[in-house]
């Protein structure tokens, strides 16, 4: 198995927001790596810290009330958390790009689409206007927008939602960035357009070997795009593993809840599950496991102490006391057990075929 090069490394990141009510501890010790050419999906409910984590990589957090309290964001042997804004401007848009959730608010309504795609090329690539224009038309074609020369001269309001999102992707990919952060890029789009945008991103990734961090609350999307998944809850990563490990052998009760609440083709109405309660108040984060009050499998220790990250395999880790050797054995919910059973069956079929 080839060892992939690490492109980005986040170590023990803590981020707070200072509000009138007090200090909101939005990110509480996040660790993850991103490897060359891979897609890492960060999954979790709204408020779990997904967007704050990735905006901190781009250093796009509001300056007046946010603070990176500790931790490192290592990229190109530099700690982005400590870089000056001037240095960050050279990285932002050139080496690390972002696709935002709503294309209408991330495009300038007063500028033609072509000019907006040309901007990063003129700023970062030292191109002449003529070179930038021809590259912008190439990018418009690359993201699947027909009549590129005509579209180059048009304004965002003349495009549909899906086409606007393609324009945003063209801007983000203009300088062939090493890292592309996609913050719920398909949430505002209907299902058929979603599928096209996801397909487009996979296709472009294979062409330019960009590493992607894909933020979503929709596990169904993850199965189609990601190589690895990090599950976030209460400002922490509670489980991380390959797509197969997270979908078919999940270990954290929060991941069980997310998977059980995801409809599949063979699920009945009764099978669908909703995680009870609400996410924790990060003004006063709980002493123990943040998920404990909503967790029907919670142990006494969950209310007193945060669990460490337990190793399940070389690529799979989960922060739950249920993995402690002395913890009682519990059965995951039915929907999760069905998936596990299916996974074991599929794996045994594969090994039988390989054994022939």
C-alpha positions as CSV (number, residue, x, y, z in Angstrom):
1,X,0.0,0.0,0.0
2,X,1.5,3.4,-1.0
3,X,2.1,5.9,1.8
4,X,0.4,9.2,0.8
5,X,2.0,12.5,1.5
6,X,0.4,14.6,4.3
7,X,-0.7,17.9,2.9
8,X,-2.3,19.5,6.0
9,X,-2.1,18.7,9.7
10,X,-4.4,20.1,12.4
11,X,-3.1,19.6,16.0
12,X,-5.0,20.2,19.2
13,X,-6.9,23.2,17.9
14,X,-8.9,25.3,20.4
15,X,-11.0,28.2,19.1
16,X,-13.3,30.5,21.2
17,X,-15.7,33.3,20.4
18,X,-16.1,36.1,22.9
19,X,-19.8,37.1,23.2
20,X,-21.9,39.2,25.5
21,X,-23.0,36.0,27.2
22,X,-19.4,34.8,27.7
23,X,-16.8,32.7,26.0
24,X,-18.1,30.1,23.6
25,X,-15.6,27.3,23.3
26,X,-16.5,26.4,19.7
27,X,-13.6,24.1,19.0
28,X,-12.1,22.0,21.8
29,X,-9.0,20.1,20.8
30,X,-9.5,19.1,17.1
31,X,-6.9,16.8,15.5
32,X,-6.9,15.6,11.9
33,X,-4.6,15.1,8.8
34,X,-5.3,15.5,5.2
35,X,-3.4,13.5,2.6
36,X,-2.6,14.2,-1.0
37,X,-5.4,13.6,-3.5
38,X,-7.9,12.3,-0.8
39,X,-11.3,13.6,0.2
40,X,-11.9,13.9,3.9
41,X,-15.5,14.5,4.9
42,X,-16.3,16.3,8.1
43,X,-19.8,15.3,9.3
44,X,-22.0,16.4,12.1
45,X,-25.1,18.4,13.0
46,X,-25.3,22.1,12.8
47,X,-23.3,23.7,15.5
48,X,-20.8,20.8,15.9
49,X,-17.9,23.0,14.7
50,X,-17.4,21.9,11.1
51,X,-17.4,25.3,9.4
52,X,-15.5,27.0,12.2
53,X,-12.7,24.4,11.9
54,X,-12.3,24.9,8.2
55,X,-12.7,28.7,8.2
56,X,-9.8,28.7,10.7
57,X,-7.7,27.0,8.1
58,X,-8.4,29.8,5.7
59,X,-8.2,32.3,8.6
60,X,-11.6,33.6,7.7
61,X,-13.0,33.8,11.2
62,X,-14.3,37.2,12.4
63,X,-11.4,39.2,13.8
64,X,-13.3,41.1,16.4
65,X,-14.5,38.2,18.6
66,X,-12.8,35.0,17.5
67,X,-9.5,33.6,18.9
68,X,-7.4,30.6,18.1
69,X,-6.5,29.9,21.7
70,X,-4.0,27.1,21.0
71,X,-3.0,24.4,18.5
72,X,-1.4,24.3,15.1
73,X,-2.6,24.2,11.5
74,X,0.5,23.0,9.6
75,X,0.7,23.5,5.8
76,X,3.9,23.8,3.7
77,X,5.9,23.6,7.0
78,X,4.2,26.7,8.3
79,X,1.7,27.2,11.1
80,X,-1.3,29.0,9.5
81,X,-2.7,29.8,12.9
82,X,0.3,32.2,13.5
83,X,0.7,33.7,10.0
84,X,0.2,37.4,9.3
85,X,-2.8,38.4,7.2
86,X,-0.4,39.5,4.5
87,X,1.1,36.0,4.2
88,X,-2.3,34.4,4.4
89,X,-3.5,36.4,1.4
90,X,-0.8,34.8,-0.7
91,X,-2.0,31.3,0.3
92,X,-5.8,32.0,0.3
93,X,-7.2,31.4,-3.2
94,X,-3.9,30.1,-4.5
95,X,-2.9,27.1,-2.4
96,X,-6.0,26.7,-0.3
97,X,-9.4,27.5,-1.8
98,X,-13.0,27.4,-0.5
99,X,-16.3,26.7,-2.1
100,X,-19.0,28.3,0.1
101,X,-22.5,27.0,0.8
102,X,-24.6,29.6,-1.1
103,X,-23.2,30.6,-4.5
104,X,-25.4,33.7,-4.7
105,X,-23.7,35.3,-1.6
106,X,-20.2,34.3,-2.6
107,X,-20.4,35.9,-6.1
108,X,-20.3,39.6,-6.7
109,X,-23.6,40.6,-8.4
110,X,-22.1,43.7,-10.0
111,X,-19.2,41.9,-11.8
112,X,-19.4,39.6,-14.8
113,X,-18.7,36.0,-14.1
114,X,-15.6,36.1,-16.4
115,X,-14.0,38.9,-14.4
116,X,-14.6,37.1,-11.1
117,X,-12.8,33.9,-12.5
118,X,-10.0,36.1,-13.8
119,X,-9.4,37.8,-10.4
120,X,-7.4,35.0,-8.7
121,X,-5.4,34.4,-11.9
122,X,-4.4,38.0,-12.1
123,X,-3.6,38.2,-8.4
124,X,-1.7,34.9,-7.9
125,X,-0.5,33.7,-11.4
126,X,1.0,36.9,-12.8
127,X,-1.0,36.4,-16.0
128,X,-1.7,39.1,-18.5
129,X,-5.4,40.0,-19.0
130,X,-5.5,38.1,-22.3
131,X,-4.0,34.9,-20.7
132,X,-6.3,35.2,-17.7
133,X,-9.3,35.6,-20.0
134,X,-8.5,32.5,-22.1
135,X,-7.8,30.5,-18.9
136,X,-11.1,31.7,-17.4
137,X,-13.0,30.5,-20.6
138,X,-11.2,27.2,-20.3
139,X,-12.3,26.9,-16.7
140,X,-15.9,27.7,-17.6
141,X,-15.8,24.8,-20.1
142,X,-14.0,22.5,-17.6
143,X,-16.8,22.9,-15.0
144,X,-19.4,21.9,-17.7
145,X,-21.0,25.3,-18.5
146,X,-21.9,25.4,-22.2
147,X,-21.3,28.5,-24.5
148,X,-18.3,29.5,-22.4
149,X,-17.4,32.6,-24.4
150,X,-21.0,34.0,-24.1
151,X,-21.3,33.0,-20.4
152,X,-17.9,34.7,-19.6
153,X,-19.6,38.1,-20.2
154,X,-22.8,37.4,-18.2
155,X,-23.6,38.3,-14.6
156,X,-24.4,35.9,-11.7
157,X,-28.2,36.7,-11.8
158,X,-28.3,35.3,-15.4
159,X,-27.3,31.8,-14.1
160,X,-29.3,29.1,-12.4
161,X,-28.3,27.9,-8.8
162,X,-26.5,24.9,-10.1
163,X,-24.6,26.9,-12.8
164,X,-23.6,29.6,-10.2
165,X,-22.2,26.8,-8.0
166,X,-20.1,25.7,-11.1
167,X,-18.8,29.2,-11.4
168,X,-17.8,29.2,-7.7
169,X,-16.0,25.9,-8.3
170,X,-14.2,27.4,-11.4
171,X,-13.0,30.3,-9.2
172,X,-11.9,28.0,-6.4
173,X,-10.0,25.8,-8.9
174,X,-8.5,28.6,-11.0
175,X,-5.0,28.3,-9.4
176,X,-4.9,24.5,-9.0
177,X,-4.9,24.7,-5.2
178,X,-3.4,21.9,-3.1
179,X,-6.4,22.0,-0.7
180,X,-10.0,22.7,-1.6
181,X,-12.5,23.2,1.2
182,X,-16.1,22.6,0.2
183,X,-18.5,23.9,2.9
184,X,-21.8,22.1,2.2
185,X,-21.5,23.0,-1.5
186,X,-24.7,21.3,-2.5
187,X,-27.1,22.2,0.3
188,X,-28.8,25.0,-1.6
189,X,-29.3,22.8,-4.7
190,X,-31.9,20.2,-5.7
191,X,-31.0,16.6,-5.7
192,X,-30.3,16.1,-9.4
193,X,-28.1,19.2,-9.5
194,X,-26.4,18.0,-6.3
195,X,-25.4,14.7,-7.9
196,X,-24.0,16.6,-11.0
197,X,-21.9,18.9,-8.8
198,X,-20.5,16.0,-6.7
199,X,-19.6,14.1,-9.9
200,X,-18.0,17.3,-11.2
201,X,-15.9,17.7,-8.1
202,X,-14.7,14.1,-8.2
203,X,-13.8,14.4,-11.8
204,X,-11.9,17.6,-11.3
205,X,-10.1,16.2,-8.3
206,X,-8.8,13.2,-10.4
207,X,-7.5,15.7,-13.0
208,X,-5.6,18.1,-10.7
209,X,-5.0,15.8,-7.7
210,X,-6.4,18.4,-5.2
211,X,-7.0,17.3,-1.6
212,X,-10.6,18.0,-0.6
213,X,-12.1,18.7,2.8
214,X,-15.9,18.2,2.3
215,X,-18.2,19.5,5.0
216,X,-21.7,18.2,5.2
217,X,-24.5,17.1,7.6
218,X,-25.8,14.6,5.0
219,X,-24.2,11.2,5.4
220,X,-25.8,10.1,2.1
221,X,-23.5,12.5,0.3
222,X,-20.5,11.3,2.1
223,X,-20.7,7.7,0.8
224,X,-20.3,9.0,-2.7
225,X,-17.5,11.5,-2.3
226,X,-15.2,10.7,0.7
227,X,-12.2,8.4,1.3
228,X,-12.2,9.1,5.0
229,X,-14.8,10.6,7.4
230,X,-14.3,12.6,10.6
231,X,-17.5,12.8,12.7
232,X,-17.7,16.0,14.8
233,X,-19.8,16.7,17.9
234,X,-19.7,19.5,20.5
235,X,-16.5,21.0,19.0
236,X,-14.6,17.8,18.9
237,X,-13.9,14.9,16.5
238,X,-15.5,11.9,18.1
239,X,-14.8,9.3,15.4
240,X,-12.6,9.1,12.4
241,X,-12.1,6.3,9.9
242,X,-12.4,5.2,6.2
243,X,-15.8,5.5,4.6
244,X,-16.4,1.7,5.0
245,X,-15.4,1.8,8.7
246,X,-17.7,4.7,9.6
247,X,-20.7,3.3,7.6
248,X,-20.4,-0.4,8.4
249,X,-18.5,-0.6,11.6
250,X,-19.2,2.6,13.5
251,X,-18.2,2.6,17.2
252,X,-19.5,5.9,18.6
253,X,-23.1,6.2,19.7
254,X,-23.4,9.6,18.0
255,X,-22.3,8.0,14.7
256,X,-24.9,5.2,15.3
257,X,-27.5,8.0,15.7
258,X,-26.5,9.7,12.5
259,X,-26.6,6.4,10.5
260,X,-29.9,5.3,12.0
261,X,-31.5,8.6,11.0
262,X,-30.4,8.2,7.4
263,X,-33.1,6.7,5.2
264,X,-32.1,3.8,2.9
265,X,-34.1,2.0,0.2
266,X,-35.1,-0.8,2.4
267,X,-35.9,1.1,5.6
268,X,-39.5,1.2,6.9
269,X,-41.1,4.2,8.5
270,X,-40.5,2.7,12.0
271,X,-36.8,2.2,11.3
272,X,-36.0,5.9,11.0
273,X,-34.5,7.3,14.2
274,X,-34.1,10.8,15.5
275,X,-31.4,11.6,18.0
276,X,-33.2,13.0,21.1
277,X,-32.3,16.3,22.7
278,X,-30.2,19.2,21.4
279,X,-26.4,19.8,21.0
280,X,-24.5,21.0,24.1
281,X,-24.2,24.7,25.1
282,X,-20.5,25.5,24.5
283,X,-20.7,28.5,26.8
284,X,-20.5,25.9,29.5
285,X,-19.1,22.7,27.9
286,X,-20.0,19.6,29.9
287,X,-17.3,18.1,32.1
288,X,-17.6,14.6,30.6
289,X,-18.6,13.3,27.2
290,X,-20.6,16.1,25.5
291,X,-23.0,13.5,23.9
292,X,-23.8,11.8,27.2
293,X,-27.1,13.6,27.9
294,X,-28.5,12.5,24.5
295,X,-26.9,9.0,24.6
296,X,-29.1,6.1,25.7
297,X,-25.9,4.0,26.0
298,X,-24.1,6.5,28.3
299,X,-22.2,5.1,31.2
300,X,-21.7,6.8,34.6
301,X,-18.1,7.8,33.7
302,X,-19.5,9.6,30.6
303,X,-20.9,12.3,32.9
304,X,-17.6,12.7,34.8
305,X,-14.8,12.3,32.3
306,X,-14.1,12.9,28.6
307,X,-13.3,9.6,26.8
308,X,-9.9,9.3,25.1
309,X,-9.6,8.3,21.4
310,X,-9.5,4.5,21.3
311,X,-7.9,2.8,18.4
312,X,-10.2,0.4,16.5
313,X,-7.8,-0.2,13.6
314,X,-4.8,1.7,12.0
315,X,-7.2,4.0,10.3
316,X,-10.2,4.0,12.7
317,X,-10.4,5.8,16.1
318,X,-13.4,6.6,18.3
319,X,-13.8,8.6,21.5
320,X,-16.2,6.5,23.5
321,X,-16.0,4.8,26.9
322,X,-17.8,1.8,25.3
323,X,-14.5,0.8,23.8
324,X,-12.8,0.5,27.2
325,X,-11.9,-3.1,28.0
326,X,-14.1,-3.0,31.2
327,X,-17.1,-1.4,29.5
328,X,-20.3,-3.5,29.2
329,X,-21.0,-4.9,25.7
330,X,-23.9,-3.1,24.1
331,X,-25.7,-3.8,20.8
332,X,-25.8,-0.9,18.3
333,X,-29.3,0.1,17.0
334,X,-31.0,-2.2,14.5
335,X,-30.2,0.0,11.4
336,X,-26.5,-0.1,12.3
337,X,-26.5,-3.9,13.0
338,X,-28.1,-4.4,9.5
339,X,-25.3,-2.5,7.9
340,X,-22.7,-4.3,9.9
341,X,-24.2,-7.7,8.9
342,X,-24.4,-6.6,5.2
343,X,-20.7,-5.5,5.3
344,X,-19.6,-8.8,6.8
345,X,-21.5,-10.7,4.1
346,X,-20.0,-8.5,1.3
347,X,-16.5,-8.9,2.7
348,X,-16.8,-12.7,3.0
349,X,-18.0,-12.8,-0.6
350,X,-15.0,-10.8,-1.7
351,X,-12.5,-13.0,0.3
352,X,-14.2,-16.1,-1.1
353,X,-13.7,-14.8,-4.6
354,X,-10.1,-13.9,-3.9
355,X,-9.4,-17.3,-2.4
356,X,-10.5,-19.1,-5.5
